[in-house]
Amino acid sequence: MESFSFYSYLDTLEKLKLDHITVPKEMVIKIGGIGTRLLCSINDYSPFHCGMVAKGGGTAYITVSKAHQKEFGVSFNEKLHVSLTLDHSKYGAFVSEELEALLEQDRAGSLLFEKLNPSQQRYIIHYIGGVKSSQKKIERAILLINNLKTMGDTFDFRHLLGLPPREY
């Protein structure tokens, strides 16, 4: 599997309040462009799923969560070795066993999940995987898939999460 390596620094996008590494323009072109799903390894730590987002001038950024910063022991103004490989996984994210099991058992829910666009699928995957407890993952998976079944033709994040419609 082809790997792309370069050096970068941890930086902050103040307006979005997120920490990131910048991917140089030449690397963005080599890898396949903005939106490409990747596995990112920083300083040879375990890779995480990510995507490149346009930053401007042909460069891109990859968000680095506080949890990843802590896990990798990285800080601002530190030179970081970044390795990227193309992510060939089905959803571009790690799917919990709990969600996999529910989708195997619930054919209607699985069909609706497969009809979602990739970013909507990843939202559900990350929301369910965002808790440690297996029981909580099961509860979240059931909630989201059941709400997906009652959603209708227009995807609505509030409905998906069981929240009332926004009043304007």
Secondary structure, DSSP 4 states (H G I P E B T S, - for coil): --EEEEEEEEEEETTTTEEEEEEPHHHHHHHT-TT-EEEEEETTPPPEEEE-EEEETTEEEEE--HHHHHHHT--TT-EEEEEEEE--SSSSSPPPHHHHHHHHH-HHHHHHHHHS-HHHHHHHHHHHHTSS-HHHHHHHHHHHHHHHHTS-SS--HHHHTTPPPPP-
